[in-house]
Amino acid sequence: MDDLTSRLFDRALPRALDLPERIWLRLTSPSGMRLLAPLLGLLLVYLGWRLWRAAGRGPLGRAARWWGVALVLAVFGAGLVYGAAAPPADPDVRAVQREQADSLLHHTPLPAPLAAAGAVAVAGAGLAAAWRWRVSHLRPADAAALGVAWRGAARRARWPLALGGVLLLGAGMAAGAALFVAGSAPSSRTPPSSSPARRRPRFPSRGPSAPRGRPCGWARLPA
């Protein structure tokens, strides 16, 4: 009985422990992901619909729902502005645009940082204008309820936000100290020698006793 139990544990326990890893590898394989992609899409759509319905029950949830949609549209608009203003990645296309910059249908592309800053500014201005328009179209009761809910959420999130800021500051200081210590540590690699290395010959040199050529036919004739 003890022998049977030991065999069972020796064989069945490793297989049971390896089963979750096998299932995970099977699910994350390309063939498994092709089969699971429709199910995951339906699950995400269902969860999003439930969250959308749950967020519409309160004024703060409706505002968060509006901000989620507005942020998605703002990111899409910022991408469009950046793609239209930033220089293309292909150097040949950039050269053609510089040559055709004098025409009315072409323009000189902006530098990438300036184009990114302009896209972010356009997205922020669009968000601010859309929020002002939404607040102006709210009923007085809804606006008052939203203000009360916002002040309550800010009061509850004060300490978690402060704790998160302290943790982020501490992590940043620790990372900076680690980088400083790693940069100031002496390097253990030896500097390369200034004298150039002698190149080894490609073929071994012939010794003094080695024959320099093939002997002629008459040299092998008997005397």
Summary of the structure (lengths in Angstrom):
residues: 223
radius of gyration: 36.4
end to end distance: 96.7
largest distance: 130.4
contacts: 411
relative contact order: 0.04
helix: 72%
strand: 0%
